[in-house]
Amino acid sequence: MPAPLHHPPTAGPSATPGGARIHTLPLPPVPSTLLIPLAARAHGGRYFPQLDCADTQAAGLLQQLGADVSAYLADRPTVLNVLWRTRRIRALAQDFFAAHPPAWGINLGCGLSQYLQWLPGAAHWLDADLPAVMALRRRLLPTPTARQHSAAIDLQTPDWWPALQLPPEALAQPLWAMCEGVLMYLAPAQVRQVLQEFADHAPPGSRLVLDAIAHCGVGQAGWHASVGRTGAQFHWGIGCLSELTRMHPRLRLHSSYNVAECYGWLGLWLEALWRPWIGAPLYTLAVLEVT
Ligand SMILES: C[S@@+](CC[C@H](N)C(=O)[O-])C[C@H]1O[C@@H](n2cnc3c(N)ncnc32)[C@H](O)[C@@H]1O
């Protein structure tokens, strides 16, 4: 097992209100947010056993990083949110691969997640993120198998799709793509460009699952109990779900899921109260399909 990473002095806000410190990664603010879902998948099952995603890799990765994520775990609503979305995405992907056995899966902005562990039906899987994150993956994760592929990309550049270097057989049938916990950190024009690239290139029947915050959350990351510690900011949110499909004529909304459901009746009630003002759910998972 590689030695824990050395953590240089960090610039971002890392002191918790109670005084405990979070070991931040040697990464800029946005990529360093990958610790938040990693911590939830590693240890969130302690607090929400019914949503435990049984991630066999996450705890070992945290150990190798030597990261103290106790403050992220103390942010229980976010832990619950991550476990809920992981299970939703996992179930959606399992259904997709059952219907399209030779299909490829792509995880855009994968962080240190490992969805392939839950998807034996996926013929091939490609994890893509910024170069610094892909270097971290190479350092921490076991040698990839023949089904596992990777690409260093920057979704803020117009040539991210060719940078995936998908072989022709990946595009011979619908493909599965996911972009989880990523797009809210991009500018609206960049999000539009990501969706347009996907819709321009992915074969018909392909799906993209993404998560989106409501407009009212834009610029408010400092108030978020976990993201606020990283120094990252939210730049993109939606006012209604049709904004997603309006970005390209080939995109249709396959399905959507409201995070309020994981907070039970109270969450649904509060959401119903706020809805007239905020338009979209506070946090949505949307599945877009290429027609
Ligand atoms: C909150 S983390 C989510 C990681 C992973 N999807 C998960 O749920 O565990 C945000 C991720 O988005 C990636 N990301 C942010 N901007 C990106 C960009 N322009 N291109 C590619 N990846 C990006 C970050 O590097 C980071 O891994």
PDBQT file of the ligand as one rigid body, heavy atoms in Angstrom, charges set to zero:
ROOT
HETATM    1  C1  LIG A 301     -17.515  16.688  -5.671  1.00  0.00    +0.000 C 
HETATM    2  S1  LIG A 301     -16.265  15.902  -6.624  1.00  0.00    +0.000 S 
HETATM    3  C2  LIG A 301     -17.233  14.537  -7.266  1.00  0.00    +0.000 C 
HETATM    4  C3  LIG A 301     -16.376  13.368  -7.612  1.00  0.00    +0.000 C 
HETATM    5  C4  LIG A 301     -17.151  12.113  -8.006  1.00  0.00    +0.000 C 
HETATM    6  N1  LIG A 301     -18.025  12.365  -9.126  1.00  0.00    +0.000 N 
HETATM    7  C5  LIG A 301     -17.927  11.562  -6.832  1.00  0.00    +0.000 C 
HETATM    8  O1  LIG A 301     -19.144  11.756  -6.762  1.00  0.00    +0.000 OA
HETATM    9  O2  LIG A 301     -17.288  10.945  -5.975  1.00  0.00    +0.000 OA
HETATM   10  C6  LIG A 301     -16.128  16.978  -8.086  1.00  0.00    +0.000 C 
HETATM   11  C7  LIG A 301     -15.243  16.380  -9.144  1.00  0.00    +0.000 C 
HETATM   12  O3  LIG A 301     -15.401  17.130 -10.351  1.00  0.00    +0.000 OA
HETATM   13  C8  LIG A 301     -14.156  17.194 -10.974  1.00  0.00    +0.000 C 
HETATM   14  N2  LIG A 301     -14.115  18.340 -11.890  1.00  0.00    +0.000 N 
HETATM   15  C9  LIG A 301     -14.357  19.627 -11.575  1.00  0.00    +0.000 A 
HETATM   16  N3  LIG A 301     -14.160  20.422 -12.642  1.00  0.00    +0.000 NA
HETATM   17  C10 LIG A 301     -13.791  19.595 -13.656  1.00  0.00    +0.000 A 
HETATM   18  C11 LIG A 301     -13.441  19.816 -15.009  1.00  0.00    +0.000 A 
HETATM   19  N4  LIG A 301     -13.415  21.049 -15.531  1.00  0.00    +0.000 N 
HETATM   20  N5  LIG A 301     -13.124  18.763 -15.771  1.00  0.00    +0.000 NA
HETATM   21  C12 LIG A 301     -13.141  17.507 -15.249  1.00  0.00    +0.000 A 
HETATM   22  N6  LIG A 301     -13.462  17.238 -13.971  1.00  0.00    +0.000 NA
HETATM   23  C13 LIG A 301     -13.773  18.265 -13.171  1.00  0.00    +0.000 A 
HETATM   24  C14 LIG A 301     -13.207  17.397  -9.805  1.00  0.00    +0.000 C 
HETATM   25  O4  LIG A 301     -11.869  17.183 -10.149  1.00  0.00    +0.000 OA
HETATM   26  C15 LIG A 301     -13.759  16.422  -8.800  1.00  0.00    +0.000 C 
HETATM   27  O5  LIG A 301     -13.202  15.151  -8.929  1.00  0.00    +0.000 OA
ENDROOT
TORSDOF 0
